[in-house]
Amino acid sequence: MDRIVECIPNFSEGKNQEVIDRIVGEIKKVRGVKLLDVESDADHNRSVVTFLGEPEAVAESVFLATKKASELIDLNKHKGEHPRIGATDVIPFVPISNVTMEECVELAKKVGERIASELKIPVYLYEAAATRPECINLADIRKGEYEDLRKDIETDPHRKPDFGPSKLHPTAGATVVGAREPLIAFNVNLGTDDIEIAKKIAKTVRFSSGGLKCVKAKGFEIKKRGIVQVSMNLTNYRETPISKAFEMVKCEADRYGVPITGSEIIGLVPLDAMVDVADVYLKLENFKKGQILETRLWE
């Protein structure tokens, strides 16, 4: 592959493996696409799929997967901790090799228009592809989730989609499509069931509330485990590395007398981001990425 785009669609299904497999099967069937990862979470009731390939092949794959999700997922019956407005909730395109951000924006517009035209699903453009300020931030588009958007899309001009009807698809809802830089989905689990503590820590950590630059954060309940979670998106790990986000959550948790029981990365993560973690916590001196065995094998 000479020109590589990464795509990380999020589907509102994390429990039914058969449904997940059928959606992912649509991605696999397109020649020239490489599936990298499928991460499903039953509590969030959400699956994050990561794949890459030539722009045209990636566009076809994600359209077919979106079509299949619209046939198999009913948002009226969906319950989960993660905010969502659609069966295929969000589709980001990320430039990897010999592809510009501008080309990914055009790809997002092309795929978004096709989803709206052929599947009758309203589409919002976000991040680098956004056409208006209120749609740059994904959280703003998902405000009130599927339940509120169902009525707002028909009455509020600020919630008019970029493509398609001003009415949600009866089962598949709406879809957000855009282009962005690599993002790290990083969650920290707290040893308490007090959701208010998780929400307060998330508010302190996230940039929009005066916290860390390039960090989005929310507090969630993980009911089956009897704990809560600070769920973060690190939109630029060079500006705010994983270690810095973790330390701030830990510091805030200590203030509330709450232990950290673990953390997790959803989907894939750049090697440089993990090297930074090792560098910080091991206090390595003069360490270089070239010292990692696997990097030498790829040369």
C-alpha positions in Angstrom: 0.0 0.0 0.0 1.4 3.4 -1.1 -1.2 5.6 0.4 -2.6 4.6 3.8 -5.6 5.9 5.7 -6.6 4.5 9.1 -10.3 4.2 10.0 -11.7 3.6 13.5 -15.5 3.3 13.3 -17.4 2.9 16.6 -20.4 0.7 16.6 -23.2 0.6 19.3 -22.9 -3.1 20.0 -20.5 -4.7 22.5 -22.4 -7.7 23.7 -23.7 -9.7 20.8 -20.7 -11.4 19.2 -22.6 -12.6 16.2 -23.7 -9.0 15.3 -20.1 -7.7 15.8 -18.7 -10.5 13.6 -21.2 -9.7 10.8 -20.3 -6.0 10.9 -16.6 -6.7 10.9 -17.1 -9.3 8.1 -18.2 -6.5 5.8 -14.8 -4.7 6.4 -12.8 -7.9 5.7 -14.5 -8.6 2.4 -13.0 -5.5 0.7 -9.6 -6.2 -1.0 -6.8 -4.0 0.0 -7.9 -3.4 3.6 -6.1 -4.7 6.7 -8.0 -5.3 9.9 -5.9 -4.4 12.9 -8.1 -4.6 15.9 -11.6 -5.2 17.3 -12.2 -4.0 20.9 -15.7 -4.7 22.3 -16.9 -3.6 25.8 -20.1 -5.0 27.2 -20.5 -2.2 29.8 -20.2 0.5 27.2 -22.1 -1.8 24.8 -19.8 -0.6 22.1 -17.2 -1.9 19.7 -14.2 0.0 18.3 -12.8 -1.4 15.0 -9.4 -0.3 13.6 -8.4 -1.0 10.1 -6.3 0.7 7.3 -5.7 0.6 3.6 -5.8 2.7 0.4 -8.4 5.5 0.7 -10.9 4.1 -1.8 -10.8 0.6 -0.2 -11.2 2.1 3.3 -14.2 4.2 2.2 -15.9 1.2 0.7 -15.3 -1.0 3.7 -16.7 1.5 6.3 -19.7 2.1 4.1 -20.5 -1.6 3.9 -20.0 -1.9 7.7 -22.3 1.0 8.3 -24.9 -0.5 6.1 -24.8 -3.8 8.0 -24.9 -2.0 11.4 -28.0 -0.2 10.3 -29.6 -3.5 9.5 -28.6 -5.3 12.8 -28.6 -2.6 15.5 -31.7 -0.9 16.9 -30.9 2.3 18.9 -34.4 2.1 20.5 -33.3 -1.0 22.3 -29.7 0.0 23.0 -28.4 0.5 26.5 -24.9 1.2 27.5 -22.6 3.5 29.5 -21.1 5.3 26.5 -22.8 8.3 24.8 -24.1 7.5 21.3 -26.4 8.8 18.6 -26.2 6.0 16.0 -25.7 2.4 15.3 -22.5 3.4 13.6 -21.8 6.2 16.0 -18.7 7.8 14.7 -16.3 7.2 11.8 -12.9 9.0 12.0 -10.3 8.9 9.2 -6.7 9.4 10.1 -3.9 10.1 7.6 -1.0 7.6 8.1 1.2 7.6 5.0 1.3 9.7 1.8 -2.1 11.1 2.6 -2.9 14.6 3.9 -5.4 15.7 6.4 -7.2 17.6 3.6 -7.6 14.4 1.7 -9.0 12.7 4.7 -11.5 15.6 5.0 -12.6 15.0 1.5 -12.9 11.3 2.2 -15.1 12.0 5.2 -17.4 14.2 3.1 -17.6 11.6 0.4 -18.4 8.8 2.8 -20.8 10.9 4.8 -22.7 12.0 1.7 -23.0 8.4 0.5 -24.3 7.2 3.9 -27.0 9.9 3.9 -27.9 9.3 0.3 -28.1 5.5 0.2 -28.9 4.6 3.8 -31.1 7.6 4.7 -29.0 8.2 7.8 -28.3 11.8 8.7 -24.6 12.6 9.0 -22.7 15.2 10.9 -19.1 16.2 10.0 -16.7 16.7 12.9 -13.1 17.6 13.8 -11.1 18.7 10.8 -14.1 18.0 8.5 -16.5 20.1 10.5 -18.4 22.8 8.6 -19.4 24.9 11.6 -17.9 25.6 15.1 -20.6 23.7 17.0 -19.7 20.4 15.3 -16.0 20.4 15.8 -16.2 18.6 19.1 -17.8 15.2 19.0 -19.2 15.6 22.5 -21.2 18.6 21.4 -22.8 16.7 18.6 -23.7 13.8 20.9 -25.2 16.1 23.6 -28.4 14.5 24.9 -27.6 11.3 22.9 -30.0 9.5 20.6 -33.0 10.2 22.8 -32.7 14.0 22.8 -31.5 14.2 19.2 -34.6 12.4 18.0 -36.6 15.6 18.6 -33.9 18.3 18.4 -32.8 17.3 14.9 -36.3 18.2 13.6 -36.7 21.5 15.5 -33.3 23.1 16.3 -31.4 24.6 13.3 -28.1 24.2 15.2 -28.6 20.4 15.1 -29.3 20.2 11.4 -27.1 17.5 9.9 -24.6 18.2 7.1 -26.0 15.5 4.9 -29.3 13.7 4.8 -32.7 14.4 6.3 -33.4 16.4 9.5 -34.9 13.2 11.0 -33.2 10.3 12.6 -33.2 6.9 10.9 -35.9 4.9 12.8 -33.4 2.3 14.1 -29.9 3.5 13.1 -30.1 7.1 14.4 -27.4 9.4 13.0 -23.7 9.0 12.2 -20.8 11.4 12.8 -18.0 11.3 10.2 -14.7 13.2 10.3 -11.0 13.4 10.0 -8.5 13.8 12.9 -5.0 13.1 14.1 -4.3 9.8 16.0 -6.2 9.6 19.3 -5.6 7.4 22.3 -8.6 6.1 24.2 -7.4 5.7 27.8 -9.5 4.7 30.8 -8.6 4.6 34.5 -10.7 2.5 36.8 -11.4 3.6 40.4 -12.0 1.4 43.4 -15.3 3.0 44.3 -18.9 2.8 43.0 -19.4 6.6 43.6 -20.1 8.0 40.1 -19.9 11.6 41.4 -16.2 11.1 42.3 -15.5 9.9 38.7 -17.4 12.8 37.3 -15.5 15.3 39.5 -12.2 13.9 38.5 -13.1 13.9 34.9 -14.1 17.5 35.1 -10.8 18.4 36.7 -8.8 16.5 34.1 -10.5 17.6 30.9 -9.3 20.6 29.0 -12.7 22.2 28.5 -13.0 22.6 32.3 -9.5 24.0 32.7 -7.6 20.8 32.9 -5.0 19.1 30.7 -4.5 20.3 27.1 -5.9 17.9 24.4 -7.8 15.7 26.9 -11.5 14.9 26.9 -12.9 13.1 29.9 -16.1 11.7 31.3 -17.0 9.6 34.4 -18.8 6.3 33.8 -20.2 3.5 36.0 -19.0 0.0 35.4 -22.0 -1.6 37.1 -21.1 -5.2 36.7 -17.8 -4.7 38.4 -19.1 -2.3 41.1 -16.6 0.4 40.1 -16.5 3.7 38.2 -14.2 4.9 35.5 -12.6 8.0 34.2 -12.7 7.6 30.4 -10.4 9.8 28.4 -9.6 10.6 24.8 -6.1 12.0 24.4 -6.3 13.9 21.1 -2.6 14.8 21.0 -0.4 12.4 23.1 2.7 14.6 22.4 1.0 17.6 24.1 -0.4 15.5 26.9 1.2 12.0 27.2 -0.5 9.0 28.8 1.7 9.3 31.9 0.7 12.9 32.6 -3.1 12.1 32.3 -2.7 9.0 34.5 -0.8 11.0 37.2 -3.4 13.7 37.3 -6.2 11.2 37.7 -4.2 9.4 40.4 -3.6 12.7 42.2 -7.3 13.6 42.2 -8.3 10.1 43.3 -5.9 10.3 46.2 -7.6 13.5 47.3 -10.9 11.6 47.6 -9.2 8.6 49.3 -10.0 6.3 46.3 -7.5 3.8 44.9 -6.9 3.1 41.2 -7.6 -0.5 40.4 -6.3 -0.5 36.8 -6.3 1.2 33.5 -6.9 0.2 29.9 -6.2 1.4 26.4 -9.0 0.9 23.9 -7.9 0.1 20.4 -4.4 0.8 19.1 -1.7 3.1 20.4 1.4 4.6 18.8 4.6 3.0 20.0 6.0 6.5 20.9 3.2 6.9 23.4 4.2 3.8 25.2 7.9 4.5 25.1 7.1 7.8 26.8 5.4 5.9 29.7 8.4 3.6 30.1 10.7 6.6 30.0 8.8 8.5 32.7 8.3 5.7 35.2 11.6 3.9 34.7 13.5 7.3 34.7 15.5 6.0 31.7 18.6 8.0 30.8 19.5 8.5 27.1 16.9 5.9 26.0 16.1 5.8 22.3 13.3 4.1 20.4 15.9 2.3 18.4 16.8 0.2 21.4 13.5 -1.6 21.2 14.1 -4.9 19.5 11.0 -4.9 17.4 11.8 -1.5 15.8 15.1 -3.0 14.5 13.2 -5.9 12.9 11.1 -3.5 10.9 14.0 -1.6 9.4 
